Amino acid sequence: MTFSPNGYRLLDMAGIVWEWRSEWYRPDYYSQFEKIGFMSDPQAPVNSVDPDEHTVAKRVVRRGSFLCADQYCSGFRVAARMKTSPDTSLENTGFRCVVSAM
């Protein structure tokens, strides 16, 4: 599937690989917003909590990958969010280089 270019004239930026993020994974992170309402500048968690694997800290990965299927990771939703350990070497995990706009 091909999409139209975005505002930077980039094509097909969703669903290529899971995008490695700097924030720690916590399954309860978004539930805190339900309690306090809208936040204009939410801060990332300072530590990782994974109830499935207590001894391994996890980072957030987003966007889905070429291996995604509807049954596994909700297709290619850009809002898809999963967890992975920092030592992952899966071929469907990558990163994007970013520069601050200053």
MDAnalysis code that builds the backbone (N, CA, C; Angstrom):
import MDAnalysis as mda
import numpy as np

u = mda.Universe.empty(306, n_residues=102, atom_resindex=np.repeat(np.arange(102), 3), trajectory=True)
u.add_TopologyAttr("name", ["N", "CA", "C"] * 102)
u.add_TopologyAttr("resid", np.arange(1, 103))
u.add_TopologyAttr("resname", ["MET", "THR", "PHE", "SER", "PRO", "ASN", "GLY", "TYR", "ARG", "LEU", "LEU", "ASP", "MET", "ALA", "GLY", "ILE", "VAL", "TRP", "GLU", "TRP", "ARG", "SER", "GLU", "TRP", "TYR", "ARG", "PRO", "ASP", "TYR", "TYR", "SER", "GLN", "PHE", "GLU", "LYS", "ILE", "GLY", "PHE", "MET", "SER", "ASP", "PRO", "GLN", "ALA", "PRO", "VAL", "ASN", "SER", "VAL", "ASP", "PRO", "ASP", "GLU", "HIS", "THR", "VAL", "ALA", "LYS", "ARG", "VAL", "VAL", "ARG", "ARG", "GLY", "SER", "PHE", "LEU", "CYS", "ALA", "ASP", "GLN", "TYR", "CYS", "SER", "GLY", "PHE", "ARG", "VAL", "ALA", "ALA", "ARG", "MET", "LYS", "THR", "SER", "PRO", "ASP", "THR", "SER", "LEU", "GLU", "ASN", "THR", "GLY", "PHE", "ARG", "CYS", "VAL", "VAL", "SER", "ALA", "MET"])
u.atoms.positions = np.array([
    [0.848, -1.172, 0.000],
    [0.000, 0.000, 0.000],
    [0.894, 1.236, 0.000],
    [0.566, 2.212, -0.794],
    [1.328, 3.454, -0.869],
    [0.448, 4.617, -0.463],
    [1.015, 5.539, 0.288],
    [0.287, 6.711, 0.749],
    [0.846, 7.953, 0.078],
    [0.099, 9.034, 0.136],
    [0.557, 10.309, -0.404],
    [1.714, 10.834, 0.438],
    [2.569, 11.678, -0.134],
    [3.680, 12.234, 0.643],
    [3.165, 13.108, 1.785],
    [3.931, 13.151, 2.875],
    [3.556, 14.027, 3.983],
    [4.068, 15.442, 3.710],
    [3.975, 16.341, 4.683],
    [4.382, 17.733, 4.507],
    [5.858, 17.908, 4.188],
    [6.667, 16.893, 4.455],
    [8.113, 16.958, 4.158],
    [8.437, 16.224, 2.855],
    [7.402, 15.824, 2.134],
    [7.504, 15.090, 0.877],
    [8.104, 13.690, 1.056],
    [7.921, 13.125, 2.245],
    [8.379, 11.767, 2.509],
    [7.246, 10.793, 2.254],
    [7.577, 9.643, 1.725],
    [6.577, 8.632, 1.392],
    [6.691, 7.415, 2.299],
    [5.554, 6.794, 2.581],
    [5.488, 5.491, 3.235],
    [6.317, 5.400, 4.518],
    [6.124, 6.337, 5.418],
    [6.899, 6.360, 6.664],
    [6.292, 5.486, 7.761],
    [5.110, 4.965, 7.558],
    [4.462, 4.122, 8.558],
    [4.565, 2.658, 8.160],
    [4.803, 1.811, 9.142],
    [4.760, 0.379, 8.896],
    [6.006, -0.229, 8.308],
    [7.095, 0.482, 8.263],
    [8.326, -0.078, 7.715],
    [8.993, -0.959, 8.768],
    [9.334, -0.369, 9.897],
    [9.876, -1.105, 11.044],
    [9.281, -0.512, 12.315],
    [9.300, -1.287, 13.395],
    [8.947, -0.723, 14.693],
    [9.978, 0.339, 15.003],
    [9.524, 1.517, 15.371],
    [10.415, 2.652, 15.626],
    [10.844, 2.651, 17.088],
    [12.139, 2.479, 17.318],
    [12.724, 2.480, 18.654],
    [12.575, 3.861, 19.272],
    [12.063, 3.948, 20.485],
    [11.846, 5.217, 21.169],
    [12.722, 5.305, 22.406],
    [12.993, 6.512, 22.865],
    [13.847, 6.680, 24.041],
    [13.092, 6.491, 25.353],
    [11.738, 6.558, 25.331],
    [11.017, 6.474, 26.599],
    [10.883, 5.030, 27.102],
    [10.854, 4.910, 28.424],
    [10.673, 3.623, 29.067],
    [9.228, 3.168, 28.922],
    [9.025, 1.868, 28.909],
    [7.691, 1.290, 28.787],
    [7.059, 1.093, 30.161],
    [5.831, 1.531, 30.289],
    [4.993, 1.260, 31.462],
    [3.580, 1.008, 30.940],
    [2.974, -0.120, 31.287],
    [1.628, -0.396, 30.782],
    [0.578, 0.573, 31.318],
    [0.852, 1.214, 32.452],
    [-0.104, 2.126, 33.078],
    [0.123, 3.588, 32.701],
    [1.022, 3.860, 31.771],
    [1.393, 5.243, 31.464],
    [0.192, 6.088, 31.033],
    [-0.610, 5.604, 30.103],
    [-1.729, 6.403, 29.598],
    [-2.907, 6.464, 30.560],
    [-3.017, 5.499, 31.457],
    [-4.137, 5.522, 32.405],
    [-4.037, 6.709, 33.359],
    [-2.826, 7.236, 33.598],
    [-2.689, 8.400, 34.482],
    [-3.375, 9.634, 33.900],
    [-3.470, 9.729, 32.580],
    [-4.114, 10.878, 31.960],
    [-5.636, 10.836, 32.141],
    [-6.183, 9.627, 32.243],
    [-7.615, 9.496, 32.495],
    [-7.971, 10.088, 33.857],
    [-7.068, 9.955, 34.816],
    [-7.317, 10.442, 36.173],
    [-7.168, 11.954, 36.283],
    [-6.159, 12.511, 35.610],
    [-5.877, 13.948, 35.782],
    [-6.333, 14.804, 34.609],
    [-6.756, 14.161, 33.531],
    [-7.222, 14.915, 32.367],
    [-6.088, 15.267, 31.418],
    [-6.324, 16.245, 30.592],
    [-5.371, 16.664, 29.555],
    [-4.088, 17.225, 30.159],
    [-2.946, 16.892, 29.555],
    [-1.656, 17.459, 29.946],
    [-1.031, 18.071, 28.707],
    [-0.546, 19.298, 28.810],
    [0.024, 19.962, 27.634],
    [1.447, 19.511, 27.338],
    [2.178, 19.030, 28.336],
    [3.556, 18.592, 28.126],
    [3.832, 17.352, 28.966],
    [3.255, 16.199, 28.588],
    [3.452, 14.998, 29.402],
    [4.910, 14.557, 29.383],
    [5.399, 14.134, 30.515],
    [6.777, 13.670, 30.642],
    [6.827, 12.153, 30.513],
    [7.867, 11.657, 29.905],
    [8.038, 10.214, 29.750],
    [8.311, 9.573, 31.106],
    [7.966, 8.301, 31.267],
    [8.258, 7.613, 32.526],
    [9.758, 7.601, 32.820],
    [10.108, 7.611, 34.098],
    [11.527, 7.626, 34.485],
    [12.085, 6.219, 34.670],
    [11.208, 5.208, 34.657],
    [11.667, 3.831, 34.762],
    [10.708, 2.922, 34.012],
    [11.084, 1.671, 33.881],
    [10.287, 0.714, 33.137],
    [9.644, -0.284, 34.095],
    [8.397, -0.630, 33.809],
    [7.713, -1.679, 34.548],
    [7.046, -2.581, 33.516],
    [7.397, -3.852, 33.525],
    [6.764, -4.822, 32.644],
    [6.222, -5.946, 33.517],
    [4.918, -6.011, 33.699],
    [4.359, -7.044, 34.573],
    [4.611, -8.465, 34.070],
    [4.904, -8.609, 32.779],
    [5.167, -9.935, 32.228],
    [6.606, -10.392, 32.452],
    [7.510, -9.459, 32.652],
    [8.934, -9.787, 32.806],
    [9.565, -8.732, 33.724],
    [9.442, -8.926, 35.013],
    [9.826, -7.928, 36.017],
    [11.312, -7.559, 36.020],
    [12.173, -8.456, 35.609],
    [13.612, -8.210, 35.731],
    [14.238, -7.519, 34.527],
    [13.471, -7.320, 33.456],
    [14.029, -6.725, 32.236],
    [13.348, -5.385, 31.952],
    [14.134, -4.320, 31.916],
    [13.599, -3.000, 31.568],
    [13.259, -2.983, 30.080],
    [12.170, -2.308, 29.723],
    [11.728, -2.271, 28.330],
    [11.626, -0.835, 27.843],
    [11.872, -0.641, 26.566],
    [11.665, 0.638, 25.886],
    [10.425, 0.531, 25.010],
    [9.896, 1.663, 24.626],
    [8.715, 1.707, 23.760],
    [9.157, 1.629, 22.305],
    [8.406, 0.870, 21.520],
    [8.537, 0.881, 20.064],
    [7.160, 1.237, 19.520],
    [7.131, 1.993, 18.424],
    [5.867, 2.463, 17.843],
    [5.845, 2.263, 16.337],
    [4.656, 2.390, 15.785],
    [4.375, 2.504, 14.355],
    [4.130, 1.193, 13.623],
    [4.486, 0.041, 14.149],
    [4.272, -1.209, 13.432],
    [5.376, -1.492, 12.435],
    [5.384, -2.699, 11.906],
    [6.451, -3.069, 10.976],
    [5.889, -3.855, 9.805],
    [6.781, -4.245, 8.904],
    [6.376, -5.016, 7.737],
    [5.883, -6.410, 8.123],
    [6.123, -6.848, 9.349],
    [5.658, -8.153, 9.793],
    [4.285, -8.103, 10.457],
    [3.718, -6.913, 10.630],
    [2.447, -6.780, 11.350],
    [1.286, -7.394, 10.584],
    [0.380, -7.952, 11.357],
    [-0.881, -8.467, 10.825],
    [-1.980, -8.029, 11.787],
    [-3.206, -7.975, 11.324],
    [-4.312, -7.505, 12.158],
    [-4.418, -8.275, 13.476],
    [-4.152, -9.562, 13.456],
    [-4.268, -10.368, 14.661],
    [-3.158, -10.066, 15.669],
    [-2.028, -9.563, 15.220],
    [-0.877, -9.404, 16.110],
    [-0.707, -7.981, 16.627],
    [-0.663, -6.989, 15.771],
    [-0.353, -5.638, 16.256],
    [-1.226, -4.562, 15.625],
    [-2.476, -4.848, 15.435],
    [-3.444, -3.873, 14.911],
    [-3.017, -3.284, 13.569],
    [-2.437, -4.095, 12.720],
    [-2.053, -3.638, 11.392],
    [-0.968, -2.586, 11.433],
    [-1.116, -1.585, 10.594],
    [-0.079, -0.565, 10.466],
    [-0.471, 0.757, 11.111],
    [-1.268, 0.715, 12.173],
    [-1.652, 1.939, 12.875],
    [-0.420, 2.681, 13.359],
    [-0.315, 3.951, 13.054],
    [0.839, 4.729, 13.515],
    [0.835, 4.895, 15.023],
    [-0.304, 4.768, 15.642],
    [-0.389, 4.903, 17.095],
    [-0.060, 3.606, 17.824],
    [0.191, 2.531, 17.096],
    [0.506, 1.257, 17.741],
    [1.712, 1.419, 18.660],
    [1.636, 0.817, 19.841],
    [2.696, 0.955, 20.847],
    [2.949, -0.412, 21.448],
    [4.208, -0.819, 21.460],
    [4.577, -2.101, 22.051],
    [5.831, -1.889, 22.893],
    [6.381, -2.968, 23.410],
    [7.564, -2.910, 24.263],
    [8.630, -3.849, 23.726],
    [9.884, -3.533, 24.031],
    [10.972, -4.432, 23.687],
    [12.149, -4.145, 24.602],
    [12.986, -5.133, 24.794],
    [14.161, -4.940, 25.643],
    [15.257, -4.225, 24.858],
    [16.106, -3.470, 25.547],
    [17.151, -2.695, 24.855],
    [18.139, -3.536, 24.042],
    [18.210, -4.826, 24.310],
    [19.173, -5.650, 23.574],
    [18.553, -6.345, 22.359],
    [17.375, -5.905, 21.928],
    [16.734, -6.543, 20.785],
    [17.570, -6.384, 19.508],
    [17.507, -7.395, 18.681],
    [18.217, -7.319, 17.393],
    [17.303, -7.807, 16.273],
    [16.022, -7.611, 16.457],
    [15.069, -8.053, 15.447],
    [15.174, -7.211, 14.184],
    [14.989, -7.827, 13.040],
    [15.109, -7.121, 11.758],
    [13.965, -6.139, 11.511],
    [12.892, -6.244, 12.283],
    [11.766, -5.337, 12.089],
    [11.744, -4.214, 13.133],
    [12.893, -3.905, 13.731],
    [13.030, -2.798, 14.675],
    [14.093, -1.842, 14.139],
    [13.778, -0.550, 14.130],
    [14.719, 0.445, 13.624],
    [14.603, 1.735, 14.405],
    [15.149, 2.813, 13.867],
    [15.072, 4.110, 14.529],
    [15.071, 5.196, 13.464],
    [14.695, 6.388, 13.882],
    [14.734, 7.542, 12.994],
    [15.696, 8.553, 13.583],
    [16.478, 9.177, 12.754],
    [17.356, 10.249, 13.195],
    [16.540, 11.531, 13.243],
    [16.655, 12.272, 14.318],
    [15.908, 13.518, 14.438],
    [16.845, 14.652, 14.858],
    [16.448, 15.854, 14.500],
    [17.204, 17.048, 14.862],
    [16.219, 18.027, 15.477],
    [16.607, 18.657, 16.564],
    [15.756, 19.648, 17.198],
    [15.600, 20.852, 16.279],
    [14.383, 21.395, 16.209],
    [14.127, 22.545, 15.338],
    [14.712, 23.840, 15.900],
    [15.000, 23.879, 17.179],
    [15.545, 25.034, 17.904],
    [14.652, 26.190, 17.776],
])
